[in-house]
Amino acid sequence: MALCLLANASLLSAMTVSPLVKFDFTTVSDTSGYYTGSLKSGATLTTFSGKPILDLGSNNGYFDFGSSIGDVISHLDAYSMSVNLFIPTSSTITGAGNFIWCFAKSSSTGYQFLGAKESRCATTLTNYSGEQNVNAGSAFTKGKWVNVTYTQSGGVGKLYIGGVLKATNSSMSITLQNIGKTTQNYLGRSCYIGDALLKGAQYNDFRIYNAALTATDAAELSQNVDTLNLSIEQAAMEETIKSFSLGDVSELTRNIKLPSTYNSVINITWTTSDSNVITSDGVITRPAVGKDKATATLTAHFSFGSMKKDMTFTVGVMPQLTESETLNYDAGKLSISGNLSNLYSDLTLPTVTENGTVITWESSDTSFMTNTGHIVKYGDNNEK
């Protein structure tokens, strides 16, 4: 009972910390309607998995908070910023710029930015030479939604990525309050002219707090991306299993092996519409001689974590055959692999069919090819 009370108390504590400013991106204004930003260079507001998002697009788009939010920035001593971010795997974030957010007076008179290149939050009263950093030291995760939260209080800056503390600096003497009112306030753009913009990035739920959030708060905020990532992972799984195949199962005469995994990570279970034709383990029952081919539907149930997808296969099971029918059937299915009109290597000739029919071969000219498929010579005057 004590553990339950502690857990509930922690959640309650996190829930009582309310954001000072919140942009949910249903509109260009914050949820209070007091601060209004603008979409620049093709950035748009849209939805993904039912949630509103800001999409910067691929043409150097960015979001401008406007200058009035600089009044908020100028009063932040102990504070936190948090946002859910998606950077496509195709985006290049190795160059100068690629700022997730930037709040600046100018590039020479004070700013704070969070950069995707190194997952680095930098604060300065001047320019790059005066930056104080909280640096995770690795590029920001691409290809999935990730919450990033920065907190600062009492000279301690902390950077949480995905709800996990990634970097700390206990010598952060500069606060946003020290910088003062900022006029260049962006998502996806740098205050340095010529820096790269964060192309293709998508944002959800940007928040500013006038307090330093706790590790529990950051962990709770990170859970808000689960729904967004589920849609991405579901789409990825569906794309992956498009290439899954059982091969030709229209005229089975033997049991087949039904795989339990695909690509080593996707689990598969099987069900059948008629176990008298084929079981969920791939065991067939052939109809008696003279009966029609039997059919059934096998369903593959793919799963990866909480994601699920089904795929169906129509299976045909051939009846038992008389000896004459077996010979005719096997003769009709007989084939030899390789380019028979332009051979450069020996043939592998089958010697028995899946029904047990024995096959022998006879070459019309053993001086060129033996009865076993071995090439003796490649042509006149070209003997081995």
Residue pairs with C-beta under 8 A, 6 or more apart in sequence:
10 216
11 216
11 220
13 214
13 216
13 217
14 213
14 214
14 216
14 217
14 220
17 209
17 211
17 213
17 217
18 209
19 207
19 208
19 209
20 72
20 208
20 209
20 210
21 30
21 32
21 35
21 69
21 72
21 207
21 208
22 30
22 31
22 32
22 205
22 206
22 207
22 208
23 29
23 30
23 31
23 35
23 37
23 54
23 205
23 206
23 207
24 31
24 52
24 204
24 205
25 45
25 52
25 53
25 54
25 203
25 204
25 205
25 206
26 45
26 52
27 45
28 36
28 37
28 38
28 39
28 45
28 63
29 35
29 36
29 37
30 36
34 68
35 65
35 66
35 68
35 69
35 72
36 66
36 68
37 63
37 64
37 65
37 66
37 69
38 63
38 64
38 66
39 45
39 54
39 61
39 63
40 61
40 62
40 63
40 64
40 189
41 57
41 59
41 60
41 61
41 62
42 56
42 57
42 58
42 59
42 60
42 61
43 54
43 55
43 56
43 57
43 61
43 62
43 63
43 188
44 54
44 55
44 57
44 61
45 52
45 53
45 54
45 55
46 52
46 53
46 55
47 53
48 202
48 204
48 228
48 231
49 227
49 228
49 230
49 231
50 227
51 204
51 227
51 228
52 204
53 86
53 202
53 203
53 204
54 63
54 187
54 202
54 203
54 204
55 61
55 202
56 62
56 63
56 187
56 188
56 197
56 198
56 199
56 200
56 201
56 202
56 203
57 199
57 200
58 199
58 200
59 199
60 197
60 199
61 188
61 197
61 199
62 186
62 187
62 188
62 189
62 197
62 198
63 186
63 187
63 188
63 203
64 185
64 186
64 189
65 185
65 186
65 187
66 185
67 181
67 182
67 183
67 185
69 182
69 185
70 103
70 181
70 182
70 183
70 185
71 181
72 208
73 103
73 176
73 179
73 181
73 182
73 185
74 176
74 177
74 179
74 180
74 181
74 182
75 177
75 210
76 175
76 176
76 177
76 208
76 210
77 153
77 175
77 176
77 177
78 152
78 153
78 154
78 210
78 211
78 212
79 151
79 152
79 153
79 175
79 176
79 208
79 209
79 210
79 211
79 212
80 149
80 150
80 151
80 152
80 207
80 208
80 209
80 211
80 212
80 213
80 217
81 101
81 114
81 149
81 150
81 206
81 207
81 208
81 209
82 147
82 148
82 149
82 150
82 205
82 206
82 207
82 209
82 213
82 218
82 221
83 100
83 101
83 147
83 148
83 187
83 203
83 204
83 205
83 206
83 207
84 145
84 146
84 147
84 203
84 204
84 205
84 224
84 225
84 228
85 100
85 140
85 145
85 146
85 147
85 148
85 201
85 202
85 203
85 204
86 144
86 145
86 146
86 201
86 202
86 203
86 204
86 228
87 93
87 116
87 140
87 141
87 142
87 143
87 198
87 200
87 201
88 142
88 143
88 200
88 201
89 142
89 143
90 200
91 142
91 198
91 199
91 200
91 201
92 196
92 199
93 116
93 117
93 139
93 140
93 142
93 196
93 198
94 117
94 139
95 117
95 195
95 196
96 117
96 190
96 192
96 194
96 195
96 196
97 115
97 190
97 192
97 194
97 195
97 196
97 197
97 198
98 115
98 116
98 117
98 190
98 195
98 196
98 197
98 198
99 113
99 114
99 115
99 116
99 186
99 188
99 189
99 190
99 195
99 198
100 113
100 114
100 115
100 116
100 140
100 148
100 187
100 188
100 198
100 201
101 113
101 114
101 186
101 187
101 206
102 111
102 112
102 113
102 114
102 184
102 185
102 186
102 189
102 190
102 191
103 111
103 112
103 113
103 176
103 179
103 182
103 184
103 185
103 186
104 110
104 111
104 112
104 113
104 182
104 183
104 184
104 185
104 191
105 111
105 179
105 180
105 181
105 182
105 183
105 184
106 184
106 191
107 127
107 191
107 192
107 193
108 126
108 127
109 125
109 126
110 124
110 125
110 126
110 178
110 179
110 180
110 182
111 122
111 123
111 124
111 179
111 182
111 184
111 191
112 121
112 122
112 123
112 124
112 176
112 179
113 121
113 122
113 190
113 191
114 120
114 121
114 122
114 148
114 150
115 121
115 122
116 139
116 140
116 198
116 201
117 139
117 140
118 135
118 136
118 137
118 138
118 139
119 135
119 136
119 137
119 138
119 139
119 140
119 148
119 159
119 161
119 166
119 167
120 133
120 134
120 135
120 136
120 137
121 133
121 134
121 135
121 150
121 157
121 159
121 167
122 128
122 131
122 132
122 133
123 131
123 132
123 133
123 157
123 172
123 174
123 175
123 176
123 179
124 130
124 131
124 132
124 174
125 174
125 178
125 179
132 157
132 169
132 171
132 172
132 173
132 174
133 169
134 150
134 157
134 158
134 159
134 167
134 168
134 169
134 172
135 159
135 167
135 169
136 159
136 161
136 166
136 167
137 167
140 146
140 148
140 161
141 161
141 162
143 232
144 225
144 229
144 232
145 204
145 225
145 228
145 229
145 232
146 161
146 162
146 222
146 225
147 160
147 161
147 162
147 163
147 218
147 221
147 222
147 224
147 225
148 159
148 160
148 161
149 159
149 160
149 213
149 217
149 218
149 221
149 222
150 157
150 158
150 159
150 160
151 157
151 158
151 160
151 212
151 213
151 218
152 158
152 172
152 175
152 212
153 211
153 212
155 170
155 171
155 172
155 173
156 168
156 169
156 170
156 172
156 212
157 168
157 169
157 172
158 165
158 167
158 168
158 212
159 165
159 166
159 167
159 168
160 166
160 215
160 218
160 219
160 222
162 222
163 218
163 219
163 220
163 221
163 222
163 223
164 219
164 222
165 215
165 218
176 182
184 191
187 203
187 206
188 197
188 198
188 201
188 203
189 195
189 197
189 198
190 196
190 197
204 224
204 225
204 228
205 224
207 221
213 221
230 306
230 307
233 304
233 305
233 307
234 307
234 309
237 266
237 302
237 304
237 307
237 309
238 309
240 262
240 263
240 266
241 262
241 266
241 302
241 309
241 311
244 262
244 300
244 302
244 311
246 256
246 258
246 298
246 313
249 256
249 298
249 313
249 314
249 315
249 316
250 314
250 315
250 316
251 293
251 316
251 318
252 278
252 284
252 315
252 316
252 317
252 318
253 284
253 286
253 317
253 318
253 354
253 355
254 284
254 354
255 282
255 283
255 284
256 278
256 282
256 284
257 282
258 268
258 270
258 280
258 281
258 282
258 298
258 300
259 268
260 267
260 268
260 269
261 267
261 268
262 268
262 302
265 304
266 302
266 303
266 304
267 302
267 303
267 304
268 300
268 301
268 302
268 303
269 280
269 300
269 301
269 303
270 280
270 281
270 282
270 298
270 299
270 300
270 301
271 280
271 298
271 299
271 301
272 278
272 279
272 280
272 296
272 297
272 298
272 299
273 296
273 297
273 298
273 299
274 294
274 296
274 297
276 285
276 294
277 284
277 285
277 294
277 295
277 296
277 315
277 317
278 284
278 285
278 296
278 298
278 315
278 317
280 298
284 317
285 294
285 317
286 294
286 317
286 318
286 319
286 320
287 293
287 294
287 317
287 318
287 319
287 320
288 319
288 320
289 319
289 320
289 321
289 322
290 319
291 319
291 320
292 319
293 316
293 317
293 318
293 319
294 316
294 317
294 319
295 314
295 315
295 316
295 317
296 314
296 315
296 317
297 312
297 313
297 314
297 315
298 312
298 313
298 315
299 310
299 311
299 312
299 313
300 310
300 311
300 312
300 313
301 308
301 310
302 308
302 309
302 310
302 311
303 309
318 329
321 329
321 355
326 355
326 357
327 357
329 355
330 353
330 355
330 357
333 353
334 350
334 353
334 359
336 347
336 349
336 350
337 348
338 345
338 347
343 375
344 378
345 375
346 373
346 374
346 375
347 369
347 373
347 375
348 373
349 359
349 361
349 372
349 373
350 359
351 358
351 359
351 360
352 358
352 359
353 359
360 371
361 371
361 372
361 373
362 371
363 369
363 370
363 371
366 376
367 376
367 377
368 375
368 376
368 377
369 375
369 376
370 376
375 384
376 383
376 384
377 383
377 384
378 384
